[in-house]
């Protein structure tokens, strides 16, 4: 599907805040109040060992049993672990190593990739929309590898020297996996696989690389606030499936003794695409969610702080 490509500049950004990695290196006795989350101390975490995260074998998708497992995982859990996905171990390991090396660089060197005003891309933080909101105990490097013609290399680190090539390979492999999965999700939902996949083939891919420094008072801070990701394989699928599939609320915690790193990829349709329940899925019951241009949805997302499923609530009719 060929559509007009719109610029992401001016869609919104995040207010500048202190670098958490630099803050953590000072070994402060008292953590600044904006990072203190009283609710974290009272969170109840399930330790029910009988619960097993669904595991989906991508090489077996197409078999009825594996298709059913995928359907149930999306409907009942909202997430799953994917195995035999076809991405070579070497590509994944190289990505891990290069990102770890980037975050080890001196702050001044990392700041060469710093976010600009009203722009989400680059090194910094995201979803800081007010001067008094609570802050996450983490820093990030966020880039848009796709579409390729829109890559802004000003934000792509040159150190380590292999990172750009590594990210390019990683990005392309993840896109293949995404399109493959979307077709199987569409099959389970009873809608046209090629049509659903076409929304994402010329869409946007964002990759967020997170660094969570250790914190001696880890029971008072949070690495990333509870939220549902607002992109294709998560919240958008809940909207486009008219609620049949669920987006899972999740968060990131920190470790008292060692750093934590994570890499998350977000796949979304082109900004000109209309976001809403697929027509095939509202024939027997009415639409449960609003329809809007993806550009408008992105502006809504970026201008909101992470707040559980608050964004999804704003989309409900």
JORA-V32514 format. One line per field, one symbol per residue. ss: DSSP state (~ for helix, > for strand, _ for the rest). phi: phi as a letter, one per 30 degrees, with the letter a starting at -180 (. if undefined). psi: psi as a letter, one per 40 degrees, with the letter a starting at -180 (. if undefined). Layout:
BEGIN
ss: ???
phi: ???
psi: ???
END
This chain:
BEGIN
ss: ___________>_______~~~~~________~~~__~~~~~____________>>>~~~___~~~~~~~~~~~~~~___>>>_____~~~~~~~~~~~~~~~~__~~~~~~~>____>__>>>______________>>>>>>>>_~~~__~~~_______~~~~~~~~~~~~~~~~~~~~~~~~~~~___~~~~~~~~~__>>>>>>>>>___________>>>>____~~~~~~~~~_________>>>_______>>>>>>>>>_____>>___~~~_______>__>>~~~~~~~~~_____>_~~~~~~>_
phi: .cbdccdddidkbbddbdddddddddhddcdeddcdcedddcdccdbddddcdecccddcdjdedddddddddddcciaaccchdjddeddddddedddddddddeeeddddcddceibddjclbbiccbdcddcdcacbccbcdbdedcdcddcddcbddddddddddddddddddddddeddddeddicdeddddddcdcdcbcbcccbcddbdcddcbbdbdeacdcbedbdddddddhjdcccddbabcccdcbdbbbbbcbcbdeddddclededcbdcbddcbdcadeeddddddddcddahceddddddd
psi: hhihhiieheeiaiihiihdddddeefidhhideehgddddehhhhfheehhhhhhhdeehdiddddddddddddddeiihhifeehiddddddddddddddeeiiddddedeiiihfhdiahbiifheieeiiiigiiihhigdiideehgedehiehideddddddddddddddddddddddddddefihdddddddedfahhhhhhihhiihdfeeeihdhihihhfadebddddddefediihhhiihiiiddiihiihhhhhiiieeihhihhddeeddiiheiihiidddddddddeiihgbfdddddei.
END
